[in-house]
Amino acid sequence: MTHYDCKYFLPTDAFKGFCKKSKMLINADDKVCSNYEKIPKCKHCTHFTRHEIDLGRCMQTAITFADLKAVTCDDFSWR
């Protein structure tokens, strides 16, 4: 798990970002800290089936990105 999958990570560019909780600059690929809280993403959902490295299907119908944030999805269910 990395900061990139954290609820409090705010990206500033492709490599680093800002932690909304600690107010510090962090690298996106660094290991998580004590503020880590997993954000709902398609790759963490029971309805997601991966077909390629970054792509998959939701409920076997819609093609979606694995890293797509699912905070507004009514059907999201943690894996």
GIFENBEL-V63805 format. One line per field, one symbol per residue. ss: DSSP state (A for helix, B for strand, O for the rest). phi: phi as a letter, one per 20 degrees, with the letter a starting at -180 (. if undefined). psi: psi as a letter, one per 20 degrees, with the letter a starting at -180 (. if undefined). A space follows every 10 residues. Layout:
# GIFENBEL-V63805
ss->???
phi->???
psi->???
This chain:
# GIFENBEL-V63805
ss->OBAAABOOBB BOOOOBBBBO OOOOBBBOOO BOOOOOOBOO BAAABOOBBB OOOOBBBBOO OBBBBOOOBO OOOOOOOBO
phi->.cggeefeed fdbfdcacef eemdfcefef ffdfefbfef cgfeefeecf dcgdcacelm cefbefeffd fdefefbgf
psi->qrhhjqhjpo phaihrapoi gikqpqphjq qqaiipopqo qhijqhipop hagiqaqpkj fpprqhjppk hjphjppp.
